[in-house]
Amino acid sequence: MPKALRQLHGQPGHYAGRCSIVRGQGRLISRVLQFGGFPPEADDIPVKLKIDRSGEVWQWVRDFDGHSTVSRLTFDHGVECVRERMGALTLWLTPEFNEGRLLIHIQRLSVFGLRCPAFLLPRSSTVEWQGETGHFCFDVSAEMPGLGPLIRYRGWLAPVHAQPRRD
């Protein structure tokens, strides 16, 4: 696995970069995105990511130019998936590493604890990779059958190194 992906997914840290966000249209889609705390639509904005770990729980705090999206990730041994909780949404995700890229598939979704029927399960085209400059690159997207695109955000992140202390 490329260094940028190993580093971001393997240890706590701080990252900064840029991204663009496109949201799907319609009231129902807007409500679903609101339940997950997803950011508003924007083009080429600053993004920060802070990853912390406490035991088996990883917390990702994303700052999209002032809009915070928080998720908690754990490994669900019962279904052999990564479980990500974002607001009222819980997603069960399976990673697939293929040709230097990490693909992430949605296996299950619940909203306020109610399981989404399989025929409404969002389809994800999420991919992560190491760019030519060594940055962590991402293209996160999901669409819902019958409703269309939910959200897509893409961009890059680089580690933020601690500034030397001046005494």
N, CA and C atoms as an extended XYZ file, in Angstrom:
501
Properties=species:S:1:pos:R:3:atomname:S:1:resname:S:1:resid:I:1 pbc="F F F"
N         0.859       -1.177        0.000 N   MET     1
C         0.000        0.000        0.000 CA  MET     1
C         0.902        1.236        0.000 C   MET     1
N         0.582        2.242       -0.804 N   PRO     2
C         1.402        3.457       -0.844 CA  PRO     2
C         1.496        4.148        0.512 C   PRO     2
N         2.614        4.811        0.751 N   LYS     3
C         2.910        5.443        2.037 CA  LYS     3
C         1.810        6.405        2.493 C   LYS     3
N         1.290        7.248        1.605 N   ALA     4
C         0.271        8.239        1.984 CA  ALA     4
C        -0.984        7.563        2.533 C   ALA     4
N        -1.396        6.442        1.943 N   LEU     5
C        -2.573        5.720        2.428 CA  LEU     5
C        -2.281        5.016        3.746 C   LEU     5
N        -1.109        4.375        3.845 N   ARG     6
C        -0.724        3.696        5.091 CA  ARG     6
C        -0.685        4.674        6.253 C   ARG     6
N        -0.087        5.846        6.008 N   GLN     7
C         0.053        6.833        7.077 CA  GLN     7
C        -1.306        7.346        7.533 C   GLN     7
N        -2.155        7.752        6.602 N   LEU     8
C        -3.448        8.331        6.971 CA  LEU     8
C        -4.345        7.305        7.667 C   LEU     8
N        -4.362        6.076        7.188 N   HIS     9
C        -5.243        5.061        7.763 CA  HIS     9
C        -4.619        4.296        8.926 C   HIS     9
N        -3.332        4.510        9.186 N   GLY    10
C        -2.671        3.691       10.180 CA  GLY    10
C        -2.318        4.361       11.480 C   GLY    10
N        -2.442        5.686       11.559 N   GLN    11
C        -2.037        6.353       12.799 CA  GLN    11
C        -2.764        7.683       12.946 C   GLN    11
N        -2.923        8.150       14.187 N   PRO    12
C        -3.502        9.470       14.408 CA  PRO    12
C        -2.635       10.543       13.744 C   PRO    12
N        -3.254       11.668       13.412 N   GLY    13
C        -2.489       12.748       12.810 CA  GLY    13
C        -3.359       13.906       12.371 C   GLY    13
N        -2.689       14.925       11.866 N   HIS    14
C        -3.345       16.121       11.345 CA  HIS    14
C        -2.961       16.259        9.875 C   HIS    14
N        -3.942       16.626        9.063 N   TYR    15
C        -3.734       16.770        7.623 CA  TYR    15
C        -4.422       18.038        7.144 C   TYR    15
N        -3.930       18.588        6.047 N   ALA    16
C        -4.553       19.769        5.446 CA  ALA    16
C        -4.414       19.670        3.943 C   ALA    16
N        -5.366       20.248        3.235 N   GLY    17
C        -5.341       20.226        1.779 CA  GLY    17
C        -6.469       21.057        1.198 C   GLY    17
N        -6.940       20.630        0.043 N   ARG    18
C        -7.999       21.338       -0.675 CA  ARG    18
C        -9.010       20.313       -1.172 C   ARG    18
N       -10.257       20.750       -1.331 N   CYS    19
C       -11.253       19.865       -1.934 CA  CYS    19
C       -12.402       20.666       -2.525 C   CYS    19
N       -13.171       19.977       -3.349 N   SER    20
C       -14.401       20.515       -3.933 CA  SER    20
C       -15.536       19.563       -3.586 C   SER    20
N       -16.725       20.132       -3.369 N   ILE    21
C       -17.877       19.356       -2.930 CA  ILE    21
C       -19.053       19.655       -3.840 C   ILE    21
N       -19.699       18.595       -4.330 N   VAL    22
C       -20.924       18.722       -5.124 CA  VAL    22
C       -21.989       17.906       -4.409 C   VAL    22
N       -23.113       18.541       -4.104 N   ARG    23
C       -24.223       17.864       -3.429 CA  ARG    23
C       -25.318       17.548       -4.432 C   ARG    23
N       -26.010       16.430       -4.178 N   GLY    24
C       -27.154       16.072       -4.996 CA  GLY    24
C       -28.300       17.050       -4.767 C   GLY    24
N       -29.297       16.967       -5.621 N   GLN    25
C       -30.427       17.887       -5.578 CA  GLN    25
C       -31.674       17.225       -4.994 C   GLN    25
N       -32.536       18.026       -4.417 N   GLY    26
C       -33.810       17.539       -3.904 CA  GLY    26
C       -33.871       17.575       -2.383 C   GLY    26
N       -35.090       17.674       -1.870 N   ARG    27
C       -35.294       17.778       -0.421 CA  ARG    27
C       -34.893       16.523        0.337 C   ARG    27
N       -35.217       15.359       -0.204 N   LEU    28
C       -34.891       14.120        0.484 CA  LEU    28
C       -33.375       13.934        0.577 C   LEU    28
N       -32.688       14.204       -0.516 N   ILE    29
C       -31.227       14.102       -0.510 CA  ILE    29
C       -30.638       15.108        0.465 C   ILE    29
N       -31.145       16.323        0.461 N   SER    30
C       -30.671       17.348        1.381 CA  SER    30
C       -30.854       16.902        2.832 C   SER    30
N       -31.976       16.263        3.127 N   ARG    31
C       -32.251       15.795        4.494 CA  ARG    31
C       -31.277       14.680        4.891 C   ARG    31
N       -31.037       13.733        3.989 N   VAL    32
C       -30.102       12.646        4.281 CA  VAL    32
C       -28.709       13.208        4.559 C   VAL    32
N       -28.275       14.162        3.741 N   LEU    33
C       -26.960       14.769        3.942 CA  LEU    33
C       -26.904       15.551        5.250 C   LEU    33
N       -27.996       16.179        5.613 N   GLN    34
C       -28.070       16.899        6.886 CA  GLN    34
C       -27.927       15.923        8.059 C   GLN    34
N       -28.578       14.760        7.978 N   PHE    35
C       -28.484       13.758        9.046 CA  PHE    35
C       -27.045       13.305        9.257 C   PHE    35
N       -26.249       13.284        8.192 N   GLY    36
C       -24.862       12.851        8.293 CA  GLY    36
C       -23.892       13.976        8.590 C   GLY    36
N       -24.387       15.214        8.614 N   GLY    37
C       -23.519       16.354        8.887 CA  GLY    37
C       -22.581       16.698        7.741 C   GLY    37
N       -22.974       16.331        6.521 N   PHE    38
C       -22.120       16.594        5.365 CA  PHE    38
C       -22.029       18.091        5.068 C   PHE    38
N       -20.929       18.520        4.470 N   PRO    39
C       -20.704       19.950        4.221 CA  PRO    39
C       -21.533       20.482        3.057 C   PRO    39
N       -21.656       21.818        2.983 N   PRO    40
C       -22.344       22.431        1.848 CA  PRO    40
C       -21.500       22.333        0.580 C   PRO    40
N       -22.130       22.572       -0.535 N   GLU    41
C       -21.432       22.567       -1.819 CA  GLU    41
C       -20.396       23.681       -1.843 C   GLU    41
N       -19.233       23.408       -2.416 N   ALA    42
C       -18.154       24.400       -2.467 CA  ALA    42
C       -17.136       23.970       -3.515 C   ALA    42
N       -16.364       24.936       -3.988 N   ASP    43
C       -15.348       24.648       -4.995 CA  ASP    43
C       -13.977       25.079       -4.500 C   ASP    43
N       -13.038       24.162       -4.481 N   ASP    44
C       -11.643       24.414       -4.139 CA  ASP    44
C       -11.495       25.165       -2.812 C   ASP    44
N       -11.937       24.512       -1.744 N   ILE    45
C       -11.858       25.109       -0.409 CA  ILE    45
C       -10.787       24.409        0.421 C   ILE    45
N       -10.312       25.069        1.483 N   PRO    46
C        -9.380       24.385        2.384 CA  PRO    46
C       -10.106       23.305        3.180 C   PRO    46
N        -9.420       22.190        3.398 N   VAL    47
C        -9.963       21.106        4.208 CA  VAL    47
C        -8.877       20.652        5.169 C   VAL    47
N        -9.299       20.365        6.396 N   LYS    48
C        -8.389       19.832        7.413 CA  LYS    48
C        -8.987       18.541        7.932 C   LYS    48
N        -8.126       17.637        8.346 N   LEU    49
C        -8.562       16.375        8.921 CA  LEU    49
C        -7.723       16.097       10.154 C   LEU    49
N        -8.417       15.817       11.252 N   LYS    50
C        -7.735       15.420       12.484 CA  LYS    50
C        -8.208       14.011       12.809 C   LYS    50
N        -7.247       13.092       12.941 N   ILE    51
C        -7.558       11.702       13.254 CA  ILE    51
C        -7.012       11.386       14.639 C   ILE    51
N        -7.901       10.905       15.520 N   ASP    52
C        -7.526       10.490       16.865 CA  ASP    52
C        -7.958        9.049       17.064 C   ASP    52
N        -7.306        8.385       18.011 N   ARG    53
C        -7.661        7.003       18.320 CA  ARG    53
C        -7.744        6.840       19.828 C   ARG    53
N        -8.807        6.159       20.269 N   SER    54
C        -8.973        5.797       21.668 CA  SER    54
C        -9.375        4.331       21.690 C   SER    54
N        -8.420        3.463       22.013 N   GLY    55
C        -8.689        2.028       21.977 CA  GLY    55
C        -8.971        1.585       20.554 C   GLY    55
N       -10.128        0.986       20.361 N   GLU    56
C       -10.518        0.490       19.036 CA  GLU    56
C       -11.324        1.510       18.223 C   GLU    56
N       -11.563        2.692       18.789 N   VAL    57
C       -12.376        3.713       18.113 CA  VAL    57
C       -11.480        4.789       17.519 C   VAL    57
N       -11.662        5.025       16.241 N   TRP    58
C       -10.965        6.105       15.541 CA  TRP    58
C       -11.962        7.230       15.337 C   TRP    58
N       -11.552        8.453       15.612 N   GLN    59
C       -12.411        9.604       15.358 CA  GLN    59
C       -11.767       10.462       14.277 C   GLN    59
N       -12.534       10.754       13.262 N   TRP    60
C       -12.092       11.631       12.175 CA  TRP    60
C       -12.914       12.912       12.259 C   TRP    60
N       -12.233       14.032       12.414 N   VAL    61
C       -12.893       15.336       12.406 CA  VAL    61
C       -12.430       16.053       11.148 C   VAL    61
N       -13.367       16.251       10.227 N   ARG    62
C       -13.073       16.931        8.970 CA  ARG    62
C       -13.563       18.364        9.080 C   ARG    62
N       -12.736       19.309        8.694 N   ASP    63
C       -13.109       20.719        8.688 CA  ASP    63
C       -13.072       21.199        7.250 C   ASP    63
N       -14.255       21.343        6.668 N   PHE    64
C       -14.403       21.831        5.301 CA  PHE    64
C       -14.611       23.345        5.363 C   PHE    64
N       -13.529       24.098        5.395 N   ASP    65
C       -13.585       25.558        5.417 CA  ASP    65
C       -14.554       26.077        6.483 C   ASP    65
N       -14.467       25.493        7.697 N   GLY    66
C       -15.305       25.954        8.806 CA  GLY    66
C       -16.493       25.058        9.111 C   GLY    66
N       -16.849       24.149        8.221 N   HIS    67
C       -17.944       23.208        8.481 CA  HIS    67
C       -17.341       21.897        8.975 C   HIS    67
N       -17.728       21.479       10.158 N   SER    68
C       -17.159       20.285       10.766 CA  SER    68
C       -18.044       19.060       10.519 C   SER    68
N       -17.427       17.984       10.078 N   THR    69
C       -18.091       16.689        9.919 CA  THR    69
C       -17.290       15.692       10.735 C   THR    69
N       -17.950       15.054       11.701 N   VAL    70
C       -17.275       14.134       12.607 CA  VAL    70
C       -17.768       12.716       12.347 C   VAL    70
N       -16.829       11.780       12.293 N   SER    71
C       -17.228       10.382       12.189 CA  SER    71
C       -16.388        9.542       13.144 C   SER    71
N       -16.996        8.463       13.595 N   ARG    72
C       -16.318        7.511       14.477 CA  ARG    72
C       -16.288        6.174       13.760 C   ARG    72
N       -15.096        5.603       13.673 N   LEU    73
C       -14.916        4.358       12.949 CA  LEU    73
C       -14.460        3.248       13.885 C   LEU    73
N       -15.064        2.076       13.726 N   THR    74
C       -14.669        0.877       14.458 CA  THR    74
C       -14.752       -0.294       13.486 C   THR    74
N       -14.132       -1.392       13.867 N   PHE    75
C       -14.264       -2.596       13.058 CA  PHE    75
C       -15.377       -3.432       13.655 C   PHE    75
N       -16.381       -3.766       12.837 N   ASP    76
C       -17.520       -4.572       13.277 CA  ASP    76
C       -17.206       -6.032       12.951 C   ASP    76
N       -16.778       -6.774       13.972 N   HIS    77
C       -16.385       -8.170       13.773 CA  HIS    77
C       -17.569       -9.047       13.369 C   HIS    77
N       -18.775       -8.643       13.732 N   GLY    78
C       -19.965       -9.433       13.391 CA  GLY    78
C       -20.211       -9.533       11.901 C   GLY    78
N       -19.883       -8.478       11.158 N   VAL    79
C       -20.104       -8.479        9.706 CA  VAL    79
C       -18.808       -8.250        8.926 C   VAL    79
N       -17.672       -8.207        9.661 N   GLU    80
C       -16.356       -8.056        9.032 CA  GLU    80
C       -16.280       -6.810        8.148 C   GLU    80
N       -16.756       -5.690        8.680 N   CYS    81
C       -16.750       -4.413        7.962 CA  CYS    81
C       -16.285       -3.301        8.899 C   CYS    81
N       -15.886       -2.201        8.319 N   VAL    82
C       -15.633       -0.989        9.079 CA  VAL    82
C       -16.986       -0.294        9.256 C   VAL    82
N       -17.291        0.059       10.495 N   ARG    83
C       -18.545        0.771       10.777 CA  ARG    83
C       -18.194        2.233       11.018 C   ARG    83
N       -18.830        3.111       10.251 N   GLU    84
C       -18.595        4.553       10.378 CA  GLU    84
C       -19.900        5.231       10.769 C   GLU    84
N       -19.852        5.935       11.901 N   ARG    85
C       -21.028        6.684       12.369 CA  ARG    85
C       -20.795        8.163       12.128 C   ARG    85
N       -21.733        8.766       11.425 N   MET    86
C       -21.691       10.198       11.119 CA  MET    86
C       -23.067       10.765       11.444 C   MET    86
N       -23.173       11.471       12.536 N   GLY    87
C       -24.474       11.999       12.923 CA  GLY    87
C       -25.456       10.856       13.120 C   GLY    87
N       -26.610       10.943       12.466 N   ALA    88
C       -27.647        9.917       12.586 CA  ALA    88
C       -27.429        8.752       11.624 C   ALA    88
N       -26.385        8.812       10.805 N   LEU    89
C       -26.108        7.764        9.820 CA  LEU    89
C       -25.034        6.810       10.325 C   LEU    89
N       -25.222        5.536       10.056 N   THR    90
C       -24.179        4.535       10.288 CA  THR    90
C       -24.006        3.767        8.993 C   THR    90
N       -22.748        3.707        8.537 N   LEU    91
C       -22.422        2.983        7.314 CA  LEU    91
C       -21.507        1.819        7.648 C   LEU    91
N       -21.701        0.692        6.973 N   TRP    92
C       -20.799       -0.444        7.067 CA  TRP    92
C       -20.049       -0.497        5.747 C   TRP    92
N       -18.729       -0.416        5.814 N   LEU    93
C       -17.893       -0.259        4.633 CA  LEU    93
C       -16.897       -1.402        4.501 C   LEU    93
N       -16.631       -1.792        3.265 N   THR    94
C       -15.570       -2.767        3.017 CA  THR    94
C       -14.539       -2.133        2.089 C   THR    94
N       -13.283       -2.197        2.496 N   PRO    95
C       -12.213       -1.678        1.645 CA  PRO    95
C       -11.741       -2.767        0.676 C   PRO    95
N       -11.284       -2.318       -0.486 N   GLU    96
C       -10.703       -3.226       -1.472 CA  GLU    96
C        -9.478       -2.525       -2.052 C   GLU    96
N        -8.327       -3.155       -1.938 N   PHE    97
C        -7.110       -2.579       -2.477 CA  PHE    97
C        -6.887       -3.162       -3.863 C   PHE    97
N        -6.746       -2.272       -4.863 N   ASN    98
C        -6.623       -2.725       -6.244 CA  ASN    98
C        -5.712       -1.782       -7.018 C   ASN    98
N        -4.604       -2.299       -7.514 N   GLU    99
C        -3.681       -1.550       -8.364 CA  GLU    99
C        -3.265       -0.217       -7.757 C   GLU    99
N        -2.872       -0.232       -6.475 N   GLY   100
C        -2.376        0.960       -5.813 CA  GLY   100
C        -3.450        1.910       -5.324 C   GLY   100
N        -4.703        1.535       -5.473 N   ARG   101
C        -5.823        2.379       -5.052 CA  ARG   101
C        -6.676        1.636       -4.032 C   ARG   101
N        -7.227        2.401       -3.104 N   LEU   102
C        -8.134        1.844       -2.114 CA  LEU   102
C        -9.556        2.214       -2.519 C   LEU   102
N       -10.367        1.200       -2.790 N   LEU   103
C       -11.778        1.394       -3.140 CA  LEU   103
C       -12.598        1.084       -1.899 C   LEU   103
N       -13.635        1.869       -1.668 N   ILE   104
C       -14.461        1.672       -0.477 CA  ILE   104
C       -15.905        1.474       -0.914 C   ILE   104
N       -16.484        0.347       -0.466 N   HIS   105
C       -17.839       -0.028       -0.860 CA  HIS   105
C       -18.775        0.035        0.342 C   HIS   105
N       -19.979        0.532        0.136 N   ILE   106
C       -21.003        0.570        1.180 CA  ILE   106
C       -21.735       -0.772        1.180 C   ILE   106
N       -21.727       -1.450        2.335 N   GLN   107
C       -22.402       -2.747        2.462 CA  GLN   107
C       -23.759       -2.627        3.144 C   GLN   107
N       -23.875       -1.618        4.012 N   ARG   108
C       -25.102       -1.459        4.789 CA  ARG   108
C       -25.196       -0.019        5.264 C   ARG   108
N       -26.412        0.439        5.529 N   LEU   109
C       -26.654        1.793        6.017 CA  LEU   109
C       -27.831        1.756        6.974 C   LEU   109
N       -27.712        2.524        8.061 N   SER   110
C       -28.879        2.744        8.913 CA  SER   110
C       -28.997        4.238        9.188 C   SER   110
N       -30.233        4.686        9.343 N   VAL   111
C       -30.537        6.080        9.658 CA  VAL   111
C       -31.346        6.067       10.949 C   VAL   111
N       -30.835        6.754       11.981 N   PHE   112
C       -31.454        6.712       13.307 CA  PHE   112
C       -31.653        5.273       13.781 C   PHE   112
N       -30.722        4.388       13.421 N   GLY   113
C       -30.788        2.999       13.854 CA  GLY   113
C       -31.679        2.102       13.014 C   GLY   113
N       -32.372        2.673       12.032 N   LEU   114
C       -33.248        1.883       11.163 CA  LEU   114
C       -32.480        1.491        9.900 C   LEU   114
N       -32.412        0.198        9.642 N   ARG   115
C       -31.648       -0.309        8.513 CA  ARG   115
C       -32.307        0.052        7.180 C   ARG   115
N       -31.507        0.543        6.269 N   CYS   116
C       -31.956        0.894        4.930 CA  CYS   116
C       -32.164       -0.388        4.123 C   CYS   116
N       -33.307       -0.524        3.435 N   PRO   117
C       -33.500       -1.715        2.603 CA  PRO   117
C       -32.434       -1.790        1.507 C   PRO   117
N       -32.055       -2.994        1.132 N   ALA   118
C       -30.984       -3.204        0.151 CA  ALA   118
C       -31.241       -2.463       -1.162 C   ALA   118
N       -32.500       -2.388       -1.587 N   PHE   119
C       -32.771       -1.745       -2.878 CA  PHE   119
C       -32.566       -0.230       -2.824 C   PHE   119
N       -32.486        0.355       -1.623 N   LEU   120
C       -32.219        1.787       -1.485 CA  LEU   120
C       -30.785        2.083       -1.037 C   LEU   120
N       -30.002        1.036       -0.846 N   LEU   121
C       -28.635        1.211       -0.360 CA  LEU   121
C       -27.827        2.075       -1.325 C   LEU   121
N       -27.226        3.158       -0.814 N   PRO   122
C       -26.410        4.010       -1.683 CA  PRO   122
C       -25.256        3.227       -2.306 C   PRO   122
N       -24.929        3.577       -3.528 N   ARG   123
C       -23.782        2.999       -4.240 CA  ARG   123
C       -22.629        3.980       -4.120 C   ARG   123
N       -21.474        3.460       -3.774 N   SER   124
C       -20.305        4.310       -3.588 CA  SER   124
C       -19.288        4.066       -4.687 C   SER   124
N       -18.678        5.150       -5.150 N   SER   125
C       -17.568        5.073       -6.102 CA  SER   125
C       -16.338        5.696       -5.461 C   SER   125
N       -16.153        5.458       -4.180 N   THR   126
C       -15.075        6.086       -3.426 CA  THR   126
C       -13.740        5.426       -3.732 C   THR   126
N       -12.737        6.268       -3.987 N   VAL   127
C       -11.395        5.776       -4.261 CA  VAL   127
C       -10.380        6.705       -3.597 C   VAL   127
N        -9.316        6.107       -3.061 N   GLU   128
C        -8.225        6.861       -2.440 CA  GLU   128
C        -6.918        6.362       -3.054 C   GLU   128
N        -5.958        7.262       -3.224 N   TRP   129
C        -4.683        6.895       -3.817 CA  TRP   129
C        -3.616        7.907       -3.433 C   TRP   129
N        -2.387        7.577       -3.729 N   GLN   130
C        -1.279        8.508       -3.524 CA  GLN   130
C        -1.005        9.199       -4.842 C   GLN   130
N        -1.091       10.534       -4.821 N   GLY   131
C        -0.857       11.307       -6.028 CA  GLY   131
C         0.619       11.374       -6.388 C   GLY   131
N         0.896       11.917       -7.545 N   GLU   132
C         2.282       12.025       -8.029 CA  GLU   132
C         3.174       12.832       -7.095 C   GLU   132
N         2.582       13.771       -6.364 N   THR   133
C         3.359       14.605       -5.434 CA  THR   133
C         3.525       13.941       -4.072 C   THR   133
N         2.944       12.755       -3.893 N   GLY   134
C         3.020       12.046       -2.621 CA  GLY   134
C         1.862       12.337       -1.687 C   GLY   134
N         0.956       13.248       -2.086 N   HIS   135
C        -0.210       13.571       -1.261 CA  HIS   135
C        -1.216       12.430       -1.265 C   HIS   135
N        -2.004       12.366       -0.197 N   PHE   136
C        -3.151       11.471       -0.116 CA  PHE   136
C        -4.263       12.119       -0.941 C   PHE   136
N        -4.771       11.416       -1.937 N   CYS   137
C        -5.841       11.939       -2.789 CA  CYS   137
C        -7.117       11.134       -2.558 C   CYS   137
N        -8.258       11.806       -2.673 N   PHE   138
C        -9.533       11.135       -2.428 CA  PHE   138
C       -10.593       11.617       -3.397 C   PHE   138
N       -11.493       10.722       -3.727 N   ASP   139
C       -12.673       11.025       -4.535 CA  ASP   139
C       -13.803       10.207       -3.926 C   ASP   139
N       -14.570       10.845       -3.058 N   VAL   140
C       -15.634       10.196       -2.293 CA  VAL   140
C       -16.961       10.541       -2.942 C   VAL   140
N       -17.714        9.520       -3.325 N   SER   141
C       -19.017        9.805       -3.917 CA  SER   141
C       -20.010        8.701       -3.583 C   SER   141
N       -21.276        9.088       -3.558 N   ALA   142
C       -22.353        8.133       -3.308 CA  ALA   142
C       -23.591        8.601       -4.045 C   ALA   142
N       -24.329        7.628       -4.546 N   GLU   143
C       -25.620        7.929       -5.159 CA  GLU   143
C       -26.639        6.929       -4.654 C   GLU   143
N       -27.899        7.352       -4.669 N   MET   144
C       -28.958        6.505       -4.144 CA  MET   144
C       -29.862        6.082       -5.301 C   MET   144
N       -30.125        4.778       -5.407 N   PRO   145
C       -31.000        4.308       -6.478 CA  PRO   145
C       -32.338        5.045       -6.469 C   PRO   145
N       -32.732        5.495       -7.628 N   GLY   146
C       -34.011        6.187       -7.771 CA  GLY   146
C       -33.960        7.669       -7.452 C   GLY   146
N       -32.939        8.108       -6.724 N   LEU   147
C       -32.831        9.519       -6.361 CA  LEU   147
C       -31.665       10.215       -7.055 C   LEU   147
N       -30.627        9.453       -7.362 N   GLY   148
C       -29.468       10.034       -8.032 CA  GLY   148
C       -28.338       10.342       -7.069 C   GLY   148
N       -27.436       11.234       -7.490 N   PRO   149
C       -26.253       11.542       -6.684 CA  PRO   149
C       -26.615       12.128       -5.325 C   PRO   149
N       -25.919       11.652       -4.275 N   LEU   150
C       -26.059       12.214       -2.933 CA  LEU   150
C       -24.997       13.296       -2.731 C   LEU   150
N       -23.737       12.880       -2.838 N   ILE   151
C       -22.634       13.816       -2.607 CA  ILE   151
C       -21.382       13.291       -3.300 C   ILE   151
N       -20.510       14.236       -3.636 N   ARG   152
C       -19.187       13.885       -4.138 CA  ARG   152
C       -18.225       14.941       -3.633 C   ARG   152
N       -17.173       14.502       -2.971 N   TYR   153
C       -16.121       15.446       -2.609 CA  TYR   153
C       -14.786       14.824       -2.956 C   TYR   153
N       -13.952       15.653       -3.545 N   ARG   154
C       -12.652       15.158       -3.991 CA  ARG   154
C       -11.584       16.207       -3.788 C   ARG   154
N       -10.374       15.707       -3.544 N   GLY   155
C        -9.276       16.629       -3.311 CA  GLY   155
C        -8.045       15.884       -2.838 C   GLY   155
N        -7.255       16.550       -2.015 N   TRP   156
C        -5.999       15.975       -1.529 CA  TRP   156
C        -5.717       16.466       -0.120 C   TRP   156
N        -4.874       15.700        0.573 N   LEU   157
C        -4.433       16.043        1.929 CA  LEU   157
C        -2.947       15.728        2.064 C   LEU   157
N        -2.271       16.513        2.887 N   ALA   158
C        -0.872       16.269        3.219 CA  ALA   158
C        -0.727       16.380        4.731 C   ALA   158
N         0.205       15.634        5.331 N   PRO   159
C         0.401       15.718        6.778 CA  PRO   159
C         0.809       17.130        7.195 C   PRO   159
N         0.287       17.549        8.341 N   VAL   160
C         0.678       18.828        8.938 CA  VAL   160
C         1.657       18.485       10.040 C   VAL   160
N         2.859       18.937        9.900 N   HIS   161
C         3.889       18.638       10.887 CA  HIS   161
C         3.874       19.703       11.966 C   HIS   161
N         4.150       19.288       13.183 N   ALA   162
C         4.167       20.211       14.309 CA  ALA   162
C         5.251       21.264       14.082 C   ALA   162
N         4.920       22.488       14.419 N   GLN   163
C         5.882       23.574       14.319 CA  GLN   163
C         6.887       23.478       15.447 C   GLN   163
N         8.143       23.759       15.185 N   PRO   164
C         9.138       23.739       16.267 CA  PRO   164
C         8.773       24.738       17.354 C   PRO   164
N         8.988       24.356       18.589 N   ARG   165
C         8.694       25.257       19.712 CA  ARG   165
C         9.808       26.290       19.827 C   ARG   165
N         9.403       27.482       20.153 N   ARG   166
C        10.384       28.562       20.392 CA  ARG   166
C        10.301       28.942       21.853 C   ARG   166
N        11.376       28.702       22.556 N   ASP   167
C        11.395       29.005       24.002 CA  ASP   167
C        12.020       30.347       24.274 C   ASP   167
